[in-house]
Amino acid sequence: MIMIYVLAAIIIIAAIFSITQKDLILAVVGTSAISVILSIFYYLLQAPDVALTEAAIGIALSTIIFVIAIKKTERYEE
């Protein structure tokens, strides 16, 4: 039970980190960290299929799409 609260706190910290970054690559790293923690969270809640889907889509696919979009635009927010 304590592990769930710790993971929830880490998700909140990662979300605040992602929002406050001016470097968009670091913001994407923060959002992928949120996806990693959510995958662990789902696994602890005994939903391994949802955890695998979150890992595949949230960590891999979304991060790749965001990085490609940032490469085609500007890396730093004004």
Secondary structure, 3 states (H helix, E strand, C coil): CHHHHHHHHHHHHHHHHHHHCCEHHHHHHHHHHHHHHHHHHHHHCCCHHHHHHHHHHHHHHHHHHHHHHHHHCCCECC
